[in-house]
Amino acid sequence: MRRRFGPVVALACGLAAIGALAAPVPYRTELPEVEDGRLQEALEAASNLLQLQDAEEPPGAAGLLRRAEDDRERMLAALRSFGYYAADVRVTIAGMALDTDNLVERLEAAAGQDPIAVQFEVELGPLYTIGKFEVLDSASGQEEMALILDREALGIAIGDPASAAAVLDAQTEVIRQMRSQGHPFAAVPDRRVVVDHATQQMEVTLTTAPGPYAVFGDIEVEGLEEVDEEFVRNRFPVTPGEPYSPEAVRELRDSLASLEAFAGVQVETGDELDADGRLPVTVHISERPPRVIGFGADYATSEGFGARVYWGHRNLFGRAESLRIQAEAGRIAENDLADIDFGLSVQLRVPDFLERQQTLRTELAIQRENPDAFRRQAVEATIAIDRPLTEDLVLSVGISGELSEVEDEATEAERLFLMSLPVSLKLDTTDDLLDPTEGVRATLSMEPFSVDRTFLRTELAASTYYDVFDDGDLVLAARTRLGSIVGEELLDVPNDKRFFAGGGGSIRGFAFQAVGPRTAADDPLGGRSVLELGFEARIRITEEIGIVPFIEGGTVYEEAFPSFSEPLRFGAGLGLRYYTDFGPLRLDVAVPINKQEGDDGFQFYVSIGQAF
């Protein structure tokens, strides 16, 4: 038995000894600071020691030494990419240089005490510059090319820092310009970069191969199941025989991807020209399930609970027509069951109405509203046409009619019939519908009303977003709202058409409609003009969780234009965000800053998919 287990015991002892030698070594990384923030980020990203410091300690002193040596090479590469070709990186571990005799043994002796210090010192040296930059034609070997390139758009010039990223960006731009001039297979087959240490300059030569000129050939469509192919083809912004350009390919994809009926659209161009010298194109489409059901919910301290549910069809008649039937209820738990807010609406959207990219929108709605300011029951009908003016700008023109009964504490119920011509311009350059991190979103609307009352209601709502570090971890957001009503005195403007402020989506920290003029019974009166401002910082703690400090202010005026006769009311608070596929779940707590008599101490809001 002893002989049988003897080798096993010996092997176990040997493994234990090896494990002891390779025990994890705690350490701390010290990097120098450089003035160039982008270079600082590149050096930090190049250091595995820094990135893994709190997550994965190296197995033994030898592992720590290998990481330090690898980090030095990566940092030198990062420095060269920024134009510092004579830079040097020196590393010491526990105060000893990497070439110290018996370094591993010395580090093993020091292990087990305080974390071992790994220090990096960077000597930048001179910044190399671009000494020559030329773009040659592969056929002639000369700079004279059949294609005309916009040299300024290449973003690189003599005397610029010898940045590797700038050279690669210039190469990408050369290819883009050649392809935009009808050459789908354009390439840069040779890039020669020579660094002259004597002159401290870089010489760059790009050799281009434009390839054949092409026009679009036949466009095949694959993947359609329920959507009519003729409708899809009529939506194409290009036809066979037109000159090729990548912009046209992108426009083709975007024109189809904007339809709710499609889950995905890919446009694939051929690898070679056909026998007629044309470029074949294949459009791959995947359709969404035609029917959809959705719901949402929210809560606010002053408004109670709200809920909505909808049913929709994304392809009602086979040409991507969108039908949506929605029911919603609000102010639940704030009113008796018979007095809660209620709405039922039916909306139909018909794309490519009369012209490509032009959408017909019709809506019929039944509403009952019971806020503190008024009580209203109404039936509304709207027909409008939405037409893109540019990629980001949409013009909407319509006609609307409503029959309503409105009353408040001071007046008896009044039946009104109003017709209006709503016109709006919507600009949206943001990168996400529910959680934008950059861009601008603005809507300017003008709606003249007539019949029982005659007045013009104008409103501008705008917001902007700035991603501080370009990674979504810190996004600064700001918004404003301006509104004006002219043509009628305040008490002659229907209550529901007046401006109100306060509550979620307006000025958090105050109750719904609580900011602005009030009646003798202390109910919100509303106004003919409004001014609102809001600022917040969206801070990501993890991939799914973030916090949002915010401040918002504004007020409502009885005059047709903000007179600043009343001080702005401000509220501030802190929000918690849980990011989901359906948009961020928002939990906000806010308090009024310049609190007045009658204001509540705080307001609490919960919603999903809301963003300003």
C-alpha positions in Angstrom: 0.0 0.0 0.0 2.8 2.4 0.8 4.5 1.7 -2.5 1.2 2.2 -4.3 0.5 5.7 -2.7 4.1 6.8 -2.5 4.2 8.4 -6.0 0.8 10.1 -5.4 2.0 11.7 -2.2 5.2 12.8 -3.9 3.2 14.3 -6.8 0.8 16.1 -4.4 3.8 17.6 -2.5 5.3 18.8 -5.7 2.1 20.5 -6.8 1.8 22.1 -3.4 5.3 23.5 -3.8 4.6 24.8 -7.3 1.3 26.4 -6.0 3.2 28.1 -3.2 5.7 29.5 -5.6 2.9 30.8 -7.9 0.8 32.3 -5.1 -1.0 35.5 -6.3 1.0 38.6 -5.7 -0.8 41.8 -4.6 0.5 45.0 -6.2 -0.4 48.6 -6.9 0.2 50.4 -10.2 1.5 54.0 -10.4 1.2 55.7 -13.8 2.5 59.2 -14.5 0.2 62.0 -15.6 0.6 63.7 -19.0 -1.0 66.9 -20.2 -2.8 65.3 -23.2 -5.9 63.8 -21.8 -6.4 61.5 -24.8 -2.8 60.2 -24.4 -3.4 59.7 -20.7 -6.4 57.5 -21.5 -4.4 55.5 -24.0 -1.6 54.9 -21.5 -4.1 53.7 -18.9 -5.8 51.5 -21.4 -2.5 50.0 -22.4 -1.7 48.9 -18.9 -3.0 45.4 -18.0 -1.5 45.9 -14.6 -3.8 48.9 -14.0 -6.9 47.3 -15.6 -6.5 44.0 -13.6 -5.2 45.5 -10.4 -8.4 44.9 -8.4 -9.7 41.9 -10.3 -6.9 39.4 -11.1 -3.5 39.3 -9.3 -0.7 37.7 -11.2 0.4 34.1 -10.3 3.7 34.7 -8.6 6.5 37.2 -9.0 7.3 35.9 -12.5 3.8 36.7 -13.6 4.0 40.2 -12.2 7.3 40.7 -14.1 5.8 39.5 -17.4 2.9 41.9 -17.0 5.2 44.8 -16.4 7.3 44.0 -19.4 4.2 43.6 -21.6 2.8 46.9 -20.3 6.0 48.7 -21.2 5.8 47.5 -24.9 2.1 48.4 -25.1 2.7 51.9 -23.7 5.6 52.5 -26.2 3.2 51.5 -29.0 0.6 53.9 -27.6 3.1 56.7 -27.5 4.2 56.1 -31.0 0.6 56.2 -32.2 0.4 59.7 -30.8 3.6 60.8 -32.6 6.2 60.3 -29.8 8.6 58.0 -31.6 11.5 58.8 -29.4 9.6 58.2 -26.2 10.9 56.0 -23.4 9.1 54.1 -20.7 11.0 53.0 -17.5 9.5 50.5 -15.1 10.5 49.7 -11.5 9.0 47.0 -9.3 9.5 47.5 -5.6 12.0 50.2 -6.5 14.1 47.8 -8.7 14.6 48.1 -12.5 13.4 45.2 -14.8 17.0 44.2 -15.5 18.0 43.8 -11.9 19.8 40.5 -11.2 17.7 37.8 -9.5 14.6 40.1 -9.7 12.1 37.3 -9.4 13.7 35.9 -6.3 13.9 39.3 -4.7 10.2 39.9 -5.5 9.2 36.6 -4.0 11.0 37.5 -0.8 9.1 40.8 -0.7 5.7 39.1 -1.4 3.2 38.7 1.4 3.9 42.1 2.9 2.4 45.3 1.6 1.3 45.4 -2.1 4.3 45.6 -4.4 4.6 49.0 -6.1 4.9 48.9 -9.9 6.0 52.4 -11.1 6.1 53.7 -14.6 8.0 56.7 -15.8 7.4 58.2 -19.2 9.8 60.4 -21.1 7.9 61.8 -24.1 10.7 63.2 -26.1 10.0 65.4 -29.2 6.6 65.2 -30.9 7.1 64.0 -34.5 5.2 65.7 -37.3 3.9 64.9 -40.8 6.7 65.9 -43.2 5.2 64.5 -46.4 1.7 63.3 -47.2 0.8 62.2 -50.8 -1.9 60.1 -52.4 -0.8 58.3 -55.5 -2.7 56.6 -58.3 -1.7 52.9 -58.6 -1.9 53.0 -62.4 0.4 56.0 -63.0 2.2 56.2 -59.7 1.5 60.0 -59.8 -0.6 62.3 -57.6 -2.6 63.3 -60.7 -5.8 61.2 -60.4 -8.8 60.8 -62.6 -10.9 61.3 -59.4 -10.9 64.6 -57.6 -10.3 64.2 -53.9 -11.1 66.8 -51.3 -7.7 67.0 -49.6 -9.0 69.2 -46.7 -11.6 66.6 -45.8 -8.8 64.1 -45.2 -8.0 65.8 -42.0 -4.2 65.6 -42.3 -1.6 68.3 -43.4 2.1 69.0 -43.3 3.2 69.9 -39.8 0.4 68.0 -38.0 1.4 65.6 -35.3 2.4 62.2 -36.7 -0.6 60.5 -35.3 -1.3 56.9 -36.5 -5.0 57.5 -35.9 -5.0 60.5 -38.2 -3.3 58.5 -41.0 -5.8 55.7 -40.7 -8.7 58.2 -40.7 -7.2 59.8 -43.8 -7.0 56.5 -45.6 -10.7 55.7 -44.7 -11.7 59.1 -46.0 -9.8 58.5 -49.3 -11.7 55.2 -49.8 -15.0 56.9 -48.9 -14.5 59.7 -51.4 -13.6 57.3 -54.2 -16.6 55.1 -53.6 -18.9 58.1 -53.4 -17.8 58.9 -57.0 -19.2 55.6 -58.3 -16.3 53.2 -57.6 -17.7 50.5 -55.3 -14.5 48.5 -55.1 -12.1 51.4 -54.4 -9.3 50.5 -52.0 -5.9 51.6 -50.8 -3.8 48.5 -51.5 -0.6 50.1 -50.2 0.1 52.4 -47.3 3.8 53.3 -46.7 4.8 55.1 -43.6 8.4 56.1 -43.0 9.6 57.7 -39.7 12.8 59.7 -40.0 14.4 60.1 -36.6 17.0 62.6 -37.9 14.3 65.1 -39.0 11.7 63.9 -36.4 9.2 63.6 -39.2 6.9 61.0 -40.7 6.4 60.5 -44.5 3.1 59.0 -45.6 2.2 57.6 -49.0 -1.2 56.2 -49.8 -1.5 54.3 -53.1 -5.1 54.1 -54.4 -6.9 51.7 -56.7 -10.3 53.2 -57.6 -11.5 50.1 -59.5 -14.2 50.2 -62.1 -17.0 52.8 -62.3 -20.4 51.3 -61.7 -24.1 51.9 -61.8 -26.8 50.1 -59.8 -28.0 46.9 -61.4 -31.0 44.8 -60.5 -32.2 45.0 -56.9 -33.4 41.7 -55.5 -35.6 41.6 -52.4 -35.5 38.6 -50.0 -37.4 37.8 -46.8 -40.8 39.3 -47.4 -43.7 37.4 -46.1 -46.7 39.6 -45.5 -45.6 43.0 -46.8 -46.3 43.8 -50.4 -43.2 43.7 -52.6 -44.5 46.4 -54.9 -44.9 48.7 -52.0 -41.3 48.0 -50.9 -39.9 48.6 -54.4 -41.8 51.9 -54.7 -40.0 53.0 -51.5 -36.6 52.5 -53.0 -34.7 55.9 -53.3 -32.6 54.4 -56.2 -33.3 52.6 -59.4 -31.2 50.4 -61.7 -29.0 52.5 -63.9 -28.3 55.2 -61.4 -24.6 55.9 -60.4 -23.4 53.8 -57.4 -22.7 55.6 -54.1 -22.5 54.3 -50.5 -24.8 57.1 -49.5 -27.5 55.8 -51.8 -27.0 52.3 -50.3 -27.4 53.7 -46.8 -30.5 55.7 -47.8 -32.0 52.6 -49.3 -31.5 50.7 -46.0 -32.8 53.6 -43.9 -35.9 54.1 -46.0 -37.0 50.5 -45.2 -35.6 50.2 -41.7 -37.8 53.2 -40.6 -41.0 51.1 -41.2 -42.4 49.5 -38.0 -43.2 46.3 -40.0 -39.5 45.4 -40.4 -37.3 44.1 -37.6 -34.1 44.3 -39.7 -32.9 45.4 -43.1 -29.6 44.6 -44.7 -28.4 45.8 -48.1 -25.8 43.7 -49.8 -23.9 44.8 -52.9 -22.3 42.3 -55.3 -18.6 41.3 -55.1 -18.2 42.1 -58.9 -20.0 43.8 -61.7 -22.4 41.8 -63.9 -22.0 41.3 -67.6 -23.5 44.7 -68.3 -21.1 46.5 -66.0 -23.7 47.0 -63.3 -23.6 46.3 -59.6 -26.2 43.9 -58.4 -27.9 44.6 -55.0 -29.8 42.3 -52.7 -32.0 43.6 -49.9 -32.5 41.2 -47.0 -35.6 41.9 -44.9 -36.9 40.3 -41.7 -40.5 41.2 -40.7 -41.7 41.7 -37.2 -44.8 39.8 -36.0 -47.7 41.9 -37.3 -49.6 42.1 -34.0 -48.2 43.7 -30.9 -49.5 44.3 -27.3 -47.9 46.7 -24.9 -48.5 48.4 -21.6 -47.0 51.0 -19.3 -47.5 52.4 -15.8 -46.4 55.4 -13.8 -47.0 57.0 -10.4 -46.6 60.5 -9.0 -47.3 61.7 -5.5 -49.8 64.4 -6.6 -51.4 62.5 -9.5 -51.7 58.9 -8.2 -51.3 55.9 -10.5 -51.5 55.9 -14.2 -51.7 52.9 -16.6 -52.0 52.4 -20.3 -52.4 49.4 -22.6 -52.4 49.2 -26.3 -52.9 46.7 -29.2 -51.4 47.3 -32.5 -51.0 45.9 -36.0 -47.9 46.8 -38.0 -49.1 45.8 -41.4 -52.8 46.2 -41.5 -53.5 46.1 -45.3 -50.1 44.7 -46.5 -48.4 48.0 -47.1 -46.9 48.6 -43.7 -49.9 50.5 -42.4 -49.7 50.9 -38.6 -52.9 50.7 -36.5 -52.8 51.4 -32.7 -55.7 51.2 -30.3 -54.8 52.5 -26.8 -56.7 52.8 -23.5 -55.3 54.7 -20.6 -56.4 55.8 -17.1 -54.8 58.3 -14.8 -55.1 59.9 -11.4 -56.1 56.5 -9.9 -56.3 56.7 -6.1 -56.5 60.5 -6.3 -60.1 60.6 -7.4 -63.2 58.5 -7.0 -63.6 55.7 -9.5 -66.1 57.7 -11.4 -63.8 60.7 -11.7 -60.5 59.1 -12.8 -58.9 60.3 -16.1 -59.7 58.1 -19.0 -58.7 58.0 -22.7 -59.4 55.8 -25.6 -57.7 56.5 -29.0 -57.3 54.9 -32.4 -54.5 55.9 -34.6 -53.7 54.8 -38.2 -50.5 55.7 -40.0 -50.2 55.1 -43.8 -46.7 55.4 -45.1 -45.8 56.7 -48.6 -49.2 58.5 -48.9 -49.3 60.1 -52.3 -45.5 60.5 -52.3 -42.6 58.4 -51.1 -41.6 59.1 -47.4 -44.9 61.0 -46.8 -47.1 59.6 -44.0 -50.8 60.1 -43.5 -51.7 60.1 -39.9 -55.3 59.9 -38.6 -56.5 59.7 -35.0 -59.8 59.6 -33.2 -59.8 60.0 -29.4 -62.3 60.1 -26.6 -61.1 61.7 -23.3 -62.2 62.5 -19.8 -59.9 64.6 -17.7 -60.3 65.6 -14.0 -57.2 67.5 -12.8 -57.5 70.1 -10.1 -57.8 72.9 -12.7 -60.8 71.7 -14.7 -63.0 68.9 -15.7 -63.3 68.0 -19.4 -64.9 65.5 -21.7 -64.1 65.5 -25.4 -64.1 63.8 -28.7 -61.2 64.7 -31.0 -60.4 63.8 -34.6 -57.2 64.7 -36.5 -55.9 64.1 -40.0 -52.3 65.1 -40.7 -49.5 64.5 -43.1 -45.9 64.1 -41.9 -43.2 64.8 -44.4 -39.4 64.7 -43.8 -37.6 67.8 -45.0 -34.2 66.4 -44.2 -32.9 63.3 -42.5 -33.6 64.8 -39.1 -36.3 67.4 -39.7 -40.0 66.5 -40.2 -42.9 68.9 -41.1 -46.4 68.0 -40.0 -49.5 69.7 -41.3 -53.0 68.7 -40.4 -56.6 69.6 -39.5 -58.3 68.8 -36.2 -61.7 69.1 -34.7 -63.0 68.6 -31.2 -66.3 68.7 -29.4 -65.8 69.2 -25.7 -67.5 70.1 -22.4 -65.3 71.9 -20.0 -66.0 73.3 -16.5 -64.1 74.4 -13.4 -65.0 75.5 -9.9 -65.8 79.0 -11.0 -67.8 78.4 -14.2 -70.5 76.0 -15.3 -70.0 73.4 -17.9 -69.6 74.9 -21.4 -69.8 73.0 -24.6 -67.3 74.1 -27.3 -66.7 73.2 -30.9 -63.2 74.0 -32.1 -61.4 73.5 -35.4 -57.7 73.9 -35.7 -54.9 73.6 -38.2 -51.9 72.1 -36.3 -48.5 72.7 -37.9 -45.2 71.5 -36.4 -41.5 71.2 -37.1 -39.7 68.4 -35.4 -35.9 68.1 -35.2 -34.3 65.0 -33.8 -30.6 64.3 -34.1 -30.4 62.2 -30.9 -29.0 58.7 -30.9 -31.8 56.9 -28.9 -35.5 57.5 -28.5 -35.8 56.7 -24.8 -32.3 57.1 -23.5 -30.4 59.7 -25.7 -26.8 60.5 -24.9 -26.1 63.1 -27.6 -27.9 65.3 -30.1 -30.7 67.8 -30.1 -34.5 67.2 -29.9 -36.8 70.2 -30.6 -40.5 70.7 -31.6 -42.0 74.0 -32.7 -45.8 73.8 -33.0 -48.3 76.4 -34.0 -52.0 75.7 -33.8 -54.6 78.3 -34.7 -58.1 77.6 -33.3 -61.4 78.9 -34.5 -65.3 78.6 -34.4 -66.4 79.0 -30.8 -63.0 80.6 -29.8 -60.3 82.2 -32.0 -56.7 82.1 -30.7 -53.2 81.0 -31.7 -51.3 78.6 -29.5 -47.5 78.4 -30.1 -45.1 76.2 -28.2 -41.4 75.4 -28.4 -39.9 72.4 -26.6 -36.3 71.6 -26.9 -33.7 69.4 -25.2 -30.0 68.8 -25.8 -27.6 66.0 -24.6 -23.9 65.9 -24.2 -21.9 62.8 -23.6 -18.9 64.1 -21.6 -16.6 61.0 -21.9 -18.1 59.5 -25.1 -18.9 56.3 -23.3 -22.4 57.1 -21.9 -21.1 57.1 -18.3 -21.8 60.8 -17.8 -24.5 62.6 -19.9 -25.4 66.2 -19.3 -29.0 67.1 -20.4 -30.8 70.4 -20.6 -34.3 71.3 -21.8 -36.5 74.4 -22.2 -40.1 75.0 -22.9 -41.6 78.3 -24.2 -45.3 78.9 -25.0 -47.6 81.7 -25.9 -51.4 82.1 -26.6 -52.6 85.2 -28.4 -56.1 86.2 -29.7 -58.2 85.8 -26.5 -58.1 87.0 -22.9 -57.1 84.3 -20.4 -60.6 83.5 -19.1 -61.8 83.1 -22.7 -59.2 80.5 -23.5 -60.6 77.0 -22.8 -59.1 75.6 -19.6 -57.5 72.6 -21.3 -55.7 74.8 -23.9 -54.1 77.1 -21.3 -50.5 76.5 -20.1 -49.8 74.8 -16.8 -46.6 73.8 -15.1 -45.6 71.5 -12.2 -45.3 67.7 -11.9 -43.5 65.0 -13.7 -42.4 66.0 -17.2 -42.6 69.7 -16.2 -41.2 71.0 -12.9 -40.5 68.1 -10.6 -40.7 69.0 -6.9 -44.2 70.6 -7.3 -47.6 69.0 -7.6 -49.3 68.6 -11.0 -50.3 72.0 -12.4 -49.3 73.7 -9.0 -47.0 76.3 -10.5 -48.5 79.5 -11.7 -51.6 81.7 -11.1 -54.4 80.3 -9.0 -58.1 81.0 -8.6 -59.9 82.4 -5.5 -60.6 78.8 -4.6 -56.8 78.1 -4.7 -57.2 75.9 -7.8 -54.7 76.2 -10.7 -55.9 78.9 -13.2 -53.4 78.3 -16.0 -51.9 81.0 -18.2 -51.3 82.3 -21.7 -47.5 81.9 -21.6 -45.1 79.5 -19.9 -41.3 79.3 -19.4 -39.5 76.2 -18.2 -35.9 75.2 -17.8 -34.4 71.9 -16.7 -30.9 70.5 -16.2 -29.7 67.0 -15.1 -26.6 64.8 -15.0 -27.1 61.2 -15.9 -24.4 59.2 -14.2 -24.0 55.5 -14.9 -22.9 53.5 -11.9 -23.1 50.1 -13.6 -24.3 48.9 -17.0 -27.9 48.8 -15.6 -28.0 51.3 -12.8 -27.5 55.1 -12.8 -28.2 58.1 -10.6 -29.5 61.5 -11.9 -29.3 64.7 -9.9 -31.5 67.4 -11.5 -32.9 70.9 -11.1 -35.9 72.4 -12.9 -37.6 75.7 -12.8 -40.2 77.9 -14.5 -43.6 79.4 -14.1 -46.8 80.3 -15.9 -47.9 83.9 -16.7 -51.4 85.3 -17.3 -50.0 87.5 -20.1 -49.5 86.3 -23.7 -45.8 86.5 -23.4 -43.5 85.8 -20.4 -43.3 89.1 -18.5 -41.1 87.9 -15.6 -43.5 89.6 -13.3 -43.5 86.4 -11.2 -40.4 84.7 -9.9 -39.4 81.4 -11.3 -40.2 78.4 -9.1 -37.4 75.8 -8.8 -37.4 72.2 -7.7 -34.4 69.8 -7.3 -34.0 66.2 -6.7 -32.3 62.9 -7.3 -33.3 60.1 -9.5 -32.5 56.4 -9.8 -32.4 54.8 -13.2 -32.6 51.1 -14.0 -31.9 50.6 -17.7 -34.0 48.0 -19.6 -34.7 47.1 -23.2 -37.9 49.1 -22.9 -36.1 52.3 -21.8 -35.0 53.5 -18.4 -37.2 52.8 -15.3 -37.2 56.2 -13.6 -37.6 56.8 -9.8 -37.3 60.4 -8.8 -37.7 62.2 -5.5 -37.8 66.0 -5.7 -38.5 69.0 -3.4 -39.3 72.7 -4.1 -36.3 75.0 -3.5 -38.2 78.3 -3.1 -41.1 76.7 -1.3 -44.3 78.7 -0.7 -47.3 78.2 1.5 -49.3 75.3 0.2 -46.5 73.5 -1.5 -46.0 69.9 -0.6 -42.7 68.8 1.1 -41.6 66.4 -1.7 -42.8 64.7 -4.8 -42.1 61.1 -5.8 -42.3 59.9 -9.4 -42.0 56.5 -11.0 -42.2 55.9 -14.8 -40.7 53.8 -17.5 -39.6 54.9 -21.0 -39.8 58.6 -20.2 -37.1 61.0 -21.3 -36.9 64.7 -21.9 
